Amino acid sequence: MDLLDTLTAKGLRGETPTREEALAVLATTDDELLDVVAAAGRVRRRWFGRRVKLNYLVNLKSGLCPEDCSYCSQRLGSKAEILKYTWLKPGEAAEAAKAGVSGGAKRVCLVASGRGPTDRDIDRVTDTVAAIKDADPAVEVCACLGLLSDNQAERLKAAGVDAYNHNLNTSEGTYGDIATTHTYADRVDTVQKAHGAGLSACSGLIAGMGESDDDLVDVVFALRELGSDSVPVNFLIPFEGTPLAKEWNLTPQRCLRILAMVRFVNPDTEVRIAGGREVHLRTMQPLGLHLANSIFLGDYLTSEGQAGQADLDMIRDAGFEVEGMGEGTLPRHRADVVAGATGAAGATHAAGGCGTAPAAGGCGTGGGCGPCGGHAHGAADDGTETAGATDEARTDLVRVRRRGAGTELAPNA
C-alpha cells in the first residue's frame, strides 16, 4: 500500500506525516489492519527497539474534584462508586511506589484530584518525592496535579520531579463539549509552564468520547507541536454516574488504528497505552505493544487493571523486554534536546536510547490527569465488535479499585 510505504519511510526518518495521511490511517479497513500494525511497528522498533517502559500510578488524593470533565469518575457531581480520600502521607505514597518499582516500573506517576495544587499541596508533593527518591534515587517521578500557577512548576523541578503530566484530551474545537470549568487554553498553558520550568512534558488524549477522526488528528498534531515527550493514549471507559456513561464507541481494531496514527505522527516520542487498554483492546493488547513503547503496570486511578504479573508475562510472550532503570527511553537525538531543556532532569533520559539522529532533517481534570479507568459498578464492554454495544456488561474485565494506595489491601504490582 503506497500510504503505508510513505508513512513508514517518513517514520524511519523521524518525519511527521501530513494530516491527510494521518486521517487515512484511521480510515483503513479491517483487512488492512495487520499491514498498518506492521508498518507502524517498524517505526516503533526503529526508535525504541523492543523495549517497553513500565509506569506506575500512585493516587495521592482521590475524588471530590470541583471540575466538571464529562469523562471523569472524580468529577463534580459524579455518582461513580470510587474511593474518596484526602492526601496520602509521604511514607504511604513511598510504600505504594515501592510496589510498582519492585515490579519493574521505572517511572512513578503521582496524581492528585482537584483543579490545581495550592502552595501547601506543592509542599506535600515535595515531601513525597523526597521519600520516594530516598528509597530509590534512580526512579523517575512524574507529577499530575492539575492546572499550575506561576512558579509551581519551578518548585516541582527543584523538588526532584522529572516530568509533569497534563493531558489535552481532545481537540481545541470540541473541548467545550467535555468540560466547562476550565478551557483547552488552560491546559496548553500548564503544559507550557511545565516545559518552561525544565520538566519533561507528558501530555496525551482520551479516545472514544464521541469525537471525529478530525478531532483525533487535531489533538495528536497539537501534542506534537507542544513538544510532548510522552503521549499517553487513554481509551474512554464510560462511568455510570457521569455524562459519558453511554459512550461505548471503541473496538479493538479502532484502538489499534488510533495507536498506529499516534505512532506515525510521533515516531520518536514515547507513546503509552494508558487507561482502558484491558477493556477495549482486550485479547489484542499484545498487538498494541508493536505500536506503543510504554504502558502502566497494574492498577489505575479508580479502577483495578490487569494483574501486574499478567502484564509482565504479556510483554515477554510477545517478544518484548522491560526497559531497565538505567536505560534511556527517548532516542538519543530527542534525549539530547530534553537534556538541554531540562538540565539535570534530562539525565534520566540521556543514556541508551534506540536509534541515532534521523538521516534527514512530550486524563482528567485538575489532578485527574492520569487514566481513571474502570466503571462505577465494575461493568465493561460486552466483548462484541459493534460500536456502542452495552449489553452483557463484562464485570470480569474492569473493577473499581479497592486495593493499593488509600486502602488497607496490598497493591497489584
N, C-alpha and C positions, 0 to 999 in steps of 0.2 A: 504494500500500500504506500503510495507516494507520501501521504500525510505522515505516516509513522517513520518513514525513512528520513524525511525532513526534520521531524521533531527529535529523532534520535541523534542525527548529526549535530543539530543545534545544542542539544543537551550535553553531548560529549565534549563540546567546545565551551560549555558554560554560558551559552547564549539563551536569551529569553525568546519564546515564540511570539507570534502575533496573537491578538485577541481572537481573530478568526480561527486560527489553528487551535487555540485552547478550547474554543466553543465546539470545534469539530470533534475533539476528543470526547466531550460529553455526549455527542450525538452518534457515536459509534454503536453498532449493533451487538447483540449477544454473541453472534457468530464471530465477530472481530475481537471479542473481549480478551482472549488469551494472547492475541497478537499485540494488543495495546499494553497488557501487563508485561509481556516480554520486552517490548521496546522501552518502556519506562524503567524496567528492571535493569537494562543495560546502562542507563543513565545513573541510576541509583548506585550500581556497582562501580561505575567509573569514579565516583567521588567518595563513596563510603564503603567500598568493598562489601563484605558480608557481615559487617558488624551491626549489632543492634544495641542502641543506648537504652538503658533502663532508668526510669524516673519513678520517684515515689512521693505520693501526696501525703501531707500531714495537715489536717483541717484544724487550724488553731482556734477557730471561733465559728460555730455553725448555726445557721438560721437567723431569723428575725432581722432581715435586711430591709432597709427603708426604700430601696429601689424597686421598680415595677417591671423588670425584664420578664417578658412573657414565658420564656422557656425554663425559668429557674425555680427549683423547688424551695429555694430560700427567700423568694421574693416577698414583697409586701402583700399581705393577704393570702399567701399560699396556704392551702389546706393539706399539702403533702405531709405524710406522717414520718417526717425525718427527725433525726436527733437535733436537739437545740441545746447549745451550751455556750458559755462565755469563754474567755481566753484560757487556754491551757497554760500551765506553769512551764517555765523553760525546761525543767527536768523531765516533765511529762512529754513535752514535744521532742526532746532529745531521745528519750526512750523509744518513742514511736518511730523516729527517723532511723534509729539503730536497726530496727527490724527490717526496714527497706534496704539499708546499706548491706546488711548481712545476707540479703537475698540477691545481691548483685547490682543494686541501684547505685549510680554514680552521681545522680542529682536528686536532691530533696526539694520539693516544692512546698513552701509554707503559705497556706491560703487562709484568709480570714474574711468572713462575710461583712458587708457594710458598704456604704457609698465610698468611703475612703478613710485612711488612718488619721487619727489625731496624733499630736506630738507624743502623747503618752503611749499610744499604740506603737509608734516607732521605737520607743524605749523598750517596750515589751519584746518586739521582734529582735532588737539588738541583743538583748539578754539571751533570747532563744538561739540566735545564730552563734553566739559565743559558746553556749552549751553544746551545740551540735559539732562545731569545729574543734572544740576541746577534745571531743571523743574521736574525731577523725578529721584532721586538718585538710585532707585531700578532697573531701566531698564538696561538690558544687551545691550552692544554695540559691534557689530562685524564690523570690517573694512575689506574692499575688494578693495585694491588699486593697485594690480599687483605685479610684482616681487620686492622683498625687498632687499635693500642694507644693508651692515653691520650697526648694531646699530639702524636701523629704527624700528625694532620690539620692542626693548627695550624702545624706545621713545614712541611708541604707548601704551605699557604696562603702562609706567609711567603716561601717559595722562588719564588713566582710561579705555582704551579699554579692553574688556574682551576676545574677540576671533578674529581670523583672518581667512578669507575665501580665499582660492586659490585652485581651482579645478584641479585635474589631468586630468579630462575629458575623456580620453581613455587610452588604453594600451600603454606601452612604445614602443612596436613593431610597432604600427601604428600611433604614434603621429606625425611623419614627414609628414603623408598624410594630416593632417588638419592644420598644422602651420609650417612655416619655419623661422620665425623671432626670435623664441626662441625654446628651447628644453624641452623635458619631464624632463630632469635632472634639468633644471632651476626651473621648478615648484616644484619638490621634494625639492630642496634646500630652496625655500621660505617657504614651509610648515614646514620644519625642523627649519628654523630660527625663525618662529613664536612660535613653540613649545618650542624651546630652551630659548626663552625670557619669558616664562611663560604665553603665550597666549593659550587659548583653540583652538585647530586646527579644522577648518571647511573645509573639502575638499571632493569633490564628483565627479560626472561623468555626461556626456551627452550621452543618448542612442538615437539611430535612425540615426546615421551618416553613416550607411553602414557597421558598424563593425560586426564581427563574434561573436558567443557565447563565443568563447575562449577569445576574446578581452574584453568582458564584465566581465567575471570571473577574468581575469588577473588584471584589474583595481580595481575591488572590493577587491580582496585579497591584492593588493598593498596598498589600503587605510587602510585596517585593520592593516597591518604591520606598516604603518606610525603612527598609533595611533590616527587617526582622531576621535574626539569626536562627530562630527556631519557630516553626509554624505548626502548632497543634491543630489537627483536624478532628473536631468533635462531631459526632452524629447524634442528632437530637433523640432523646428518649422522652416521649410525652408523659409528663407527670399528671396524674389525676389531681385536680385542685388548682391547676394552672390554665391559662388561656389556650395553650397549645396541646391540651390533652388529647385532641382528636387527630393530631398531625402525624399520621403514620405514612410517610411518603417515601421511605427508603427500602431498597432491596440490596442484597449483597453485590449484585452486578453494578448498581448505581454507585454504591460506595467505592468500588474499585475504580470506576471511571473517574470519580472525583479525586481520589488519591493520585491516579495517574496524571490528571490535569495539573494538580498541585505540584507534583514532581517535575513535570516538563517546564512549568513556569519558574520553579525554584530548584534548578538542577543541582546546585552545590550548597543548598541550605538544608539544615536539619528539618525533616518532615516527620511529625509524630502522630501516630494513631492514638487518639485520646478517647474521651468518653463515648460510649455507645458501640464500641467495636464488637463486644461479645453479643450484643443484641442484634445488630444489623449485618455484620459480616458473618457471624456465626461460624459454620464449619469452613468458611473461606478465609478465615483470619490469616492462615499461613501465606496465602497469596498476597495479602496486604504487606507482608514483610519484604516482598520483592519491590515495593514501591516506597515505603516509608523506612527510615533507618532508626526509629525511636518509638518506644511505647511506654505506657505506665505499667508498673508492676503491681499486681494485686488490686486493692480496692480504690474507689474514687471518693469524692467528697461526701456524697449522700447515698451511695449505693455500693454494694459488695460486688467486686469484679470477679473475673476468673481467678481461680486459685493460683497463687504465686508460682507454685511448682509446676502447674499446668502451663503457665507462660514460659517458664524455662525449658520445659520439655518440648513445647511447640517450636521454640527458636532452634533448639538442637535438631529436632526431627526434620525441620525444613532446610537444614544445611547451613544455618547461620550461627554466629557466635556472639556471646555477650561482650560488649565493649568494656575493656578494663578501665580501672580508675586512672591509670597513668596514660591512657591513650587519648589523643586528641579527637574530638568529634568532627569539627569542621575541616574541610580540605585546607592544605597549607596556605594557599593564597587568601582564603577567607579568614583563616585564623590570624594571619598577619594583620589584616585590616582590623579585626576585632581587638587584637592586642594593642594596636596603635591607638585605637579609640578608647579602650577601657583601662589601659595600663596594667596593673597587677592582676585585675580580674581576668584579663585575656590569657593569663598563664595557664588556666585550666583548659584552654582550647588550643594552645600553641603547638604542642608536641604531637608527633604522629601524623594523623590526617592522611586520608587516601587521596592520591592524585596530586598533581602539581598545577601550576598556573595554566589556564587554558591556552591552547595553541593560538587562538585568535581572541584578540581582544582582552530577621531575625523572623473562660466562659462565664461568662457570667457577669453580673452586675457588681459594682463595688468590689468587694473582696471575692465574690463568687466567680473568679476568672478561670479557675480550673474546671475540668469536666465534672459536672454534677453527677450525671449517670443515674440510673435507677428509675423506679416507678413507685408511686405512692403506696401501692399495695403489693409490690413485688411482681407486677404483671409486665409482660413484654409482648413482642410481636408473636403472632401465631406460627411463624415459620413459613408461611406461604410466600410466593413471589409476587403477589399482587399488591401494588402500592395502595396504601390506605386500609389494608386489612387490619381488623381489630378483634376478630373472633378468637375464641380458644386461647386466651392470654397464657403465655408461657411463664409460669411462676418459677420454673427451674432455671431460667436464664438470668434474671436480674432480681435482686432483693435489696430492700432498703438497708443501708449499712447499720449494723448493730454491734460492730466489733471495732477494735483498734482505738485510735485516739479519741478521748472523750467517753470511753466506755470501760467497763471492767473486764472485757473479753480481749484475749490476745489478738493482735493484728494478723491479717492474712498476707504474709510475705514469705 
